[in-house]
């Protein structure tokens, strides 16, 4: 069996953005292995690391963190559903922040809501992890019973990886 390899990338504009404007940051996960693999996009609780998969964004300027997810206010997250899993064929990629075919993917609020207040170079980084200690760490906190076994079976097929990507954006 060939090794499963996923590549995480952040896509940012080449041109500087104005102070006070949000940066258009796109996320891309690509399957560069020789076989199809299951993945899950950003779902309720992913950004705050309440449940897997984790998508942990951070923005820094001059080595100082200027934006990251706040501590979770409420650990209740909606159920993970089979439709939230995406099968990536070899060479295929997807944006885990854009829901499609009924998936409940969400934008990364840390990236969407950040407005740089001063000029400079900002580094946007994202860590994606599927390395849960148990499959139950993927489940929602309520209404999960209906699809529980099917979701656990599918979660077991997701490759266990931790990937980090970063990109710099000039702000003028």
Secondary structure by P-SEA (a helix, b strand, c coil): ccbbbbbbbbbbbccccccccccbbbbbbbbcccbbbbbbccccccccccccccbbbbbbccccccccccccccccccccccccbbbbccccccccccccccccccccccccccccccccbbbbbbbbbcccccccccccccccccaaaaaaaaaaacccbbbbbbbbbbcc
